[in-house]
Amino acid sequence: MSYYERHIFFCCNQRDDGRESCNPRGASAMRDYAKQRVKELGLAGEGKLRVNQAGCLDRCEQGPCAVVYPEGVWYTYVDRDDIDEIVEEHLRNGRIVERLRI
């Protein structure tokens, strides 16, 4: 069995060459918010959930983006409401949020 039931990685890439990247669109702040919510809900830790920052996940043009494993489901998001929905529906209950899927 995996150490975590689910693991979400937020692309927090900051490109310097003018191409789209996730961090200027609030990725680090949304990762921090997701991490806080998961802890507040008692969902963090061994056998549960993990929220991590990642470097470039190479989908910045569709971002900001995050990916949930083990399912390999990619999401985009706009605000805290979107993060709340991903945390509640997918991370907590295992239901993919189709409207945010990329």
N, C-alpha and C positions, 0 to 999 in steps of 0.2 A: 504494500500500500504506500502511496505517496505521503510525504511528511505533512502536506497541506491538502485539504479537500479541493480547494480552488485557489488559484493564484492569479491576480490581476496585475498586469504591467502597464504603466502609463508611459507613453513616449514623451519625454521631456527634452527632446532635441532642440538645439538652438543653432541654426545654420547661419554662417556669416557671408554666404555668397548670394544672398537675395532670394533664394528659393524658399518655398513654403516650409515652415517648421512648426512644431506643436507648442513649444514653450511660449512664444510670443502670444499665443491664443489662450493662455491661462492654464497650461497643462500641469505645471508644478503646484499651483494653488488647488487645482481639482484633485490631484493625487493626495495632497495633504488633507483635504476635506474628506476624501474617501477613506483614508487611513484613520482619521478621527472618528468617522461614523462607524466603521467596522469595530473599532475598540469600544465605543460607547454602547454598541449593541451586543457586546460580549462575544463577537464572532471571530476575534483574532487569536492566533496561536496554533500550536501543534494540533493537527487533525481538523483544523478549521480553515480560516482564510488568511491570506497574506496579500498586502498591497505593496507594490514596489515601483520604483522609478526605473525606467530603461533609457538607454541612449536611443538613437534613431532606430525605429522599427520599419523604416522605409515605406511608410504610408502617410507621410505628413500632408500630402496634397489632399487627402481625404479626412484630415484631422481637424482638431486634435483627436488622437486615437489612443485606444487602450485595447489590450487583448486578454481574454480570460482562458486559463488552462485549468484542467486538461481538455476542455472542449474545443479550444482553438477558435473562439468566437471573438470577432473584432467589432469594436464599437467606436462611434464618434459621440460627442456630447457638446452641449453648449453651456450649461449652467449646473448649479447644485441640484436642481430638481431632476435633471438627467442622471446625475451621479446617484442620487437617492434611489431612483428607479432601478438602476443597474445593481446597486447594493442589495436592495430588497428583493427584487424579482430574480435576478440571476445568481448573485453570490449567496444569498440566504436560501432561496427557494428552488434554485435550479431551472428557472424558466427564462429562456432567452428573450431579451427585449428587442423584438423585431424592428420596431420603429427607429432604433438607434444603431442597428447592425449595419456594418459596411462589408 
